[in-house]
Amino acid sequence: MKAKKGVEFCVVVTGPYVSEAEARHALQDPFIEDWVEEKGRFKIHNLDEMQLTPGVSLGSLGVLMIDDGVFEIAGVDSEHPLTEHKARGVADAIQRQAMFDEISVEPRAD
């Protein structure tokens, strides 16, 4: 299955979170904990150094609530949108952390 050129993808997740802030923390916290274990400390600019998959840093992702308990995780830089391949890499990284109940990769709605 080949992705169409120019189509932006996102990761859609479900979980017991009531706000975007809670879902963002659920996304970021396990990666920050791993970073601290490895490096010994964390500063906010480190989010841009934490690679979830090649070419995608934790700091380059945003979380948007699209329904109760359903969130879209997508790139925040319109110049570097998530391709299907990168979105699948992000989904795999998120799945390893087990912070969300369901995870799927979908074309992003405009």
BAFI-3210 file (N, C-alpha, C; in Angstrom, 3 decimals, decimal comma, padded with zeros to 6 digits):
// residues 110
n [1|2|3|4|5|6|7|8|9|10|11|12|13|14|15|16|17|18|19|20|21|22|23|24|25|26|27|28|29|30|31|32|33|34|35|36|37|38|39|40|41|42|43|44|45|46|47|48|49|50|51|52|53|54|55|56|57|58|59|60|61|62|63|64|65|66|67|68|69|70|71|72|73|74|75|76|77|78|79|80|81|82|83|84|85|86|87|88|89|90|91|92|93|94|95|96|97|98|99|100|101|102|103|104|105|106|107|108|109|110]
n.u [000,845|000,814|001,465|-000,227|001,373|001,933|-000,120|-001,022|-000,450|-001,704|-001,690|-004,180|-005,483|-006,949|-007,987|-008,196|-008,388|-009,298|-008,746|-006,824|-004,399|-003,942|-003,725|-001,499|000,448|000,366|001,379|003,974|005,260|006,321|008,474|010,000|010,691|012,304|014,355|015,411|016,327|018,382|019,965|020,053|018,935|016,400|015,387|013,152|013,744|014,803|012,793|012,778|014,945|014,423|013,952|011,296|010,906|012,893|013,479|011,340|010,677|009,783|009,035|008,029|005,448|001,930|-001,074|-004,489|-007,800|-010,349|-012,711|-014,608|-012,204|-010,759|-008,006|-005,968|-002,752|-000,323|002,007|003,323|004,514|003,932|005,574|006,885|005,171|003,684|004,497|003,044|004,742|006,360|004,350|003,503|005,806|005,803|003,412|004,160|006,160|004,620|002,872|004,599|004,960|002,539|000,431|-001,965|-005,200|-006,155|-004,633|-004,153|-003,197|-003,948|-005,066|-004,761|-007,405|-008,446]
n.v [-001,165|002,050|005,379|008,394|011,097|014,069|013,723|014,126|012,452|011,150|010,059|008,378|008,110|006,457|006,887|007,094|009,895|013,236|015,661|017,625|018,351|016,360|014,089|014,840|014,839|012,110|011,114|012,277|011,807|009,056|008,986|011,134|010,216|008,013|009,425|010,907|008,822|007,903|010,211|011,714|014,199|016,623|019,083|021,468|022,024|019,649|018,082|018,415|016,952|014,331|011,546|009,881|008,292|007,925|011,176|012,352|014,175|014,287|016,826|017,852|017,116|017,481|017,446|016,879|017,018|015,088|013,901|012,691|011,302|010,594|011,234|013,145|012,806|014,645|016,149|019,378|021,187|022,630|022,577|020,203|017,724|014,693|011,756|008,727|006,608|007,736|008,323|005,741|004,832|006,543|005,662|003,027|003,555|004,837|002,785|000,950|002,199|001,958|003,713|004,405|003,183|002,356|002,540|004,028|004,625|007,210|009,051|012,562|014,712|017,664]
n.w [000,000|-001,006|-000,010|-000,866|-002,409|-000,595|001,206|004,504|007,565|010,707|014,136|015,736|018,904|021,738|025,100|028,717|029,206|029,975|028,880|026,524|027,623|029,589|027,940|026,431|028,435|029,043|026,672|026,622|029,160|029,648|027,826|028,679|031,242|030,529|029,276|031,424|033,044|031,403|030,831|033,153|033,754|032,802|030,514|029,113|026,407|025,601|024,554|021,823|021,118|021,652|019,921|018,542|016,393|013,450|012,326|013,641|016,386|019,865|020,628|018,275|017,957|018,309|020,306|019,879|020,936|019,620|020,142|022,988|024,961|022,718|020,713|018,494|017,321|015,888|013,547|014,333|012,728|009,764|007,572|007,760|007,680|009,054|007,407|006,115|006,788|008,839|010,710|011,346|012,618|014,849|016,026|016,701|018,622|020,583|021,239|022,473|024,898|026,180|027,068|026,010|025,029|022,460|019,254|016,155|012,730|010,565|007,640|007,863|008,677|006,992]
ca.u [000,000|001,631|000,804|-000,271|002,277|001,276|-001,134|-000,501|-001,006|-001,693|-001,938|-005,393|-005,386|-008,014|-007,529|-009,054|-007,968|-010,429|-008,321|-005,625|-003,228|-003,730|-003,263|-000,136|001,300|000,430|002,280|005,338|005,869|007,204|009,690|010,786|011,256|013,415|015,427|016,016|017,095|019,577|020,789|020,162|018,138|015,544|015,010|012,075|014,271|015,137|011,705|013,154|016,041|013,911|013,464|010,386|011,210|013,768|012,891|010,201|010,986|008,629|008,652|007,411|004,098|000,868|-002,214|-005,765|-008,946|-011,325|-013,947|-014,332|-011,241|-010,132|-007,056|-005,147|-001,359|000,155|003,094|002,904|005,206|003,308|006,643|007,342|004,044|003,963|004,184|002,478|005,839|006,713|003,212|003,561|006,909|005,311|002,433|004,905|006,805|003,560|002,346|005,567|004,819|001,268|-000,312|-003,253|-005,919|-006,175|-003,741|-004,258|-002,633|-004,981|-004,825|-005,233|-008,497|-008,052]
ca.v [000,000|003,251|006,614|009,434|012,196|015,253|013,410|014,165|011,416|011,381|008,885|008,570|007,281|006,571|006,658|007,626|011,263|014,144|016,907|017,546|018,430|015,031|013,199|015,267|014,306|010,655|010,899|012,719|011,365|007,879|009,315|012,004|009,341|007,280|010,404|011,223|007,643|007,815|011,425|012,248|015,414|016,995|020,481|021,509|021,980|018,260|017,471|018,443|016,002|012,975|010,990|008,745|007,522|008,813|012,374|012,856|014,371|014,440|018,235|018,223|016,557|018,129|016,590|017,553|016,174|015,082|013,395|012,313|010,222|010,305|012,307|013,098|013,193|015,006|017,114|020,766|021,989|022,398|022,350|018,824|016,907|013,262|010,845|007,490|005,849|008,358|008,150|004,350|004,797|007,195|004,749|001,926|004,073|005,074|001,481|000,357|002,852|001,453|004,757|004,588|001,925|002,026|003,390|003,767|005,633|007,606|010,328|013,668|015,522|019,076]
ca.w [000,000|-001,117|000,389|-001,882|-002,114|-000,099|002,206|005,864|008,425|012,147|014,958|016,526|020,096|022,729|026,457|029,778|029,482|029,799|028,252|025,695|028,508|030,168|026,873|026,105|029,506|028,858|025,544|026,889|030,422|029,594|027,087|029,565|032,276|029,907|029,044|032,715|033,453|030,575|030,848|034,504|033,940|031,677|030,306|028,128|025,032|025,274|023,789|020,405|020,931|021,874|018,668|018,673|015,196|012,670|011,745|014,413|017,791|020,745|020,602|017,004|017,920|019,069|020,663|019,704|021,290|018,528|020,740|024,371|025,084|021,425|020,452|017,294|017,514|014,548|013,500|014,507|011,726|008,457|006,606|007,930|008,163|009,201|006,316|006,650|007,384|010,119|011,616|011,824|013,577|016,066|016,617|017,323|019,834|021,571|021,658|023,408|026,203|026,723|027,771|025,344|024,829|021,031|018,459|014,719|011,828|009,607|006,956|008,697|008,111|006,838]
c.u [000,899|000,810|000,823|000,642|001,467|000,192|-000,463|-001,213|-000,917|-001,882|-003,161|-005,331|-006,620|-007,436|-008,428|-008,717|-009,099|-010,037|-007,092|-004,369|-002,921|-003,179|-001,827|000,842|001,452|001,373|003,729|006,004|006,753|008,524|010,601|011,435|012,433|014,618|016,167|016,844|018,415|020,516|020,966|019,366|017,366|015,317|014,040|012,595|014,673|014,031|012,041|014,297|015,576|013,277|012,568|010,618|012,089|013,008|011,718|010,597|009,695|008,116|007,958|005,973|003,139|-000,271|-003,485|-006,881|-009,960|-012,677|-013,612|-013,398|-010,550|-009,268|-006,290|-003,750|-000,784|001,315|002,573|003,545|004,632|004,342|007,141|006,210|004,457|003,567|003,577|003,556|006,227|005,588|003,186|004,688|006,518|004,322|003,127|005,562|005,785|003,039|003,283|005,428|003,506|000,491|-001,695|-003,864|-005,891|-005,331|-003,917|-003,635|-003,672|-004,537|-005,447|-006,308|-008,036|-008,764]
c.v [001,239|004,477|007,602|010,571|013,414|014,994|013,391|013,108|011,832|010,042|009,216|007,577|007,471|006,251|007,351|009,065|012,220|015,464|016,662|017,564|017,066|014,063|013,549|014,742|012,792|010,307|011,168|012,053|010,128|008,159|010,216|011,161|008,548|008,192|010,688|010,040|007,557|008,995|012,033|013,505|015,712|018,492|020,504|021,454|020,561|017,557|017,415|017,481|014,552|012,448|009,782|007,760|008,441|009,977|012,962|012,947|014,545|015,873|018,671|017,717|017,356|017,158|017,428|016,583|016,250|014,518|013,040|011,113|009,829|011,512|012,053|013,588|013,419|015,973|018,532|021,693|021,678|022,159|020,898|017,957|015,440|012,519|009,590|006,672|006,409|008,195|006,729|004,173|005,413|006,266|003,584|002,365|004,298|003,750|000,813|000,945|002,487|002,486|005,000|003,225|001,461|003,035|003,023|004,924|005,917|008,850|011,446|014,448|016,979|019,964]
c.w [000,000|-000,740|-000,774|-001,450|-001,660|000,932|003,575|006,698|009,880|012,841|015,805|017,685|020,969|024,090|027,452|030,176|029,132|029,127|027,387|026,562|029,136|029,128|026,472|027,153|029,379|027,715|025,958|028,094|030,314|028,869|027,923|030,660|031,733|029,709|030,349|033,220|032,693|030,773|032,242|034,771|032,667|031,689|029,139|026,688|024,626|024,504|022,299|020,101|021,061|020,595|018,938|017,544|014,348|012,025|012,505|015,886|018,592|020,728|019,320|016,877|018,781|019,301|020,564|020,072|020,151|018,970|022,182|024,404|023,794|021,043|019,167|017,671|016,123|014,664|013,630|013,484|010,346|007,356|006,638|008,480|008,282|007,931|006,937|007,361|008,756|011,135|012,172|012,841|014,903|016,782|017,312|018,627|020,941|022,109|022,661|024,811|026,904|027,549|027,167|025,058|023,380|020,282|016,996|013,938|010,764|008,845|007,813|007,967|008,041|007,748]
res [m|k|a|k|k|g|v|e|f|c|v|v|v|t|g|p|y|v|s|e|a|e|a|r|h|a|l|q|d|p|f|i|e|d|w|v|e|e|k|g|r|f|k|i|h|n|l|d|e|m|q|l|t|p|g|v|s|l|g|s|l|g|v|l|m|i|d|d|g|v|f|e|i|a|g|v|d|s|e|h|p|l|t|e|h|k|a|r|g|v|a|d|a|i|q|r|q|a|m|f|d|e|i|s|v|e|p|r|a|d]
***
